[in-house]
Amino acid sequence: MADPTRTGVRHEGRTFRREDWYGDEFVEHEYVDCEFFDVDLTEATVQRSSFTNCAFGNVRFNASRHTDSAFLRCTFTRCNFFEAEFAGCKLVGSTFTESAVRPLTVLGGDWSFVGLPGADLRGVTIQGVRMREADLTGANCTDAILTGVDLSGAQLRAARFVRCDLRGSDLSTLDPTTVERSGAIVDPTQTIVLAQALGFQVG
């Protein structure tokens, strides 16, 4: 058993199954090469903690709050993030498969190289986040807020940005002809970038 109430706990190579950590608080915990299966983290609070090369399967992150924490090169399979919030967190190189990631709020942090292909991101809020070279191929971002997001080098083919607020985001690698974009909101600078991507000369 882990003790979420302790501060500064380190675990390596451990497997946690069917743990009930509902509403628990994790402060400065460190997990390396650990596995979590059927764990309940509903309404848990995770602060200044790190998870490296960890695997999460059927984990419930519902309404959990993560602050200044890191999930590096982790895999999330069939996990639920209903109303979860990540503030100032790093998820570099992590991948999401068959996971419910809406509604989700991400404020700041680094989600570069994150894999979210085909993800249902309708209505999510992602603001001020670095998502360089993230894989959003086929992701459904309808009605989402993706403002001030660094999407440089991101894979966006076949993504849906219908009515999506993209203001202030880096759209330099977005090919407007390969995405659904009706009603998407952009700022004047982005309009020029998108026009140039379509082959227009802006004078």
ABEGO torsion letter per residue (X at the ends): XBBAABBGBBBBGBBBBGBBABGBBBBGBBBBGBBBBGBBABGBBBBGBBBBGBBBBGBBABGBBBBGBBBBGBBBBGBBABGBBBBGBBABGBBBBGBBAOBBBBBEEBABGBBABGBBABGBBBBGBBABGBBABGBBABGBBBBGBBABGBBABGBBABGBBABGBBAAABBAAABBABGBBBBAAAAAAAAAAAGBBBX
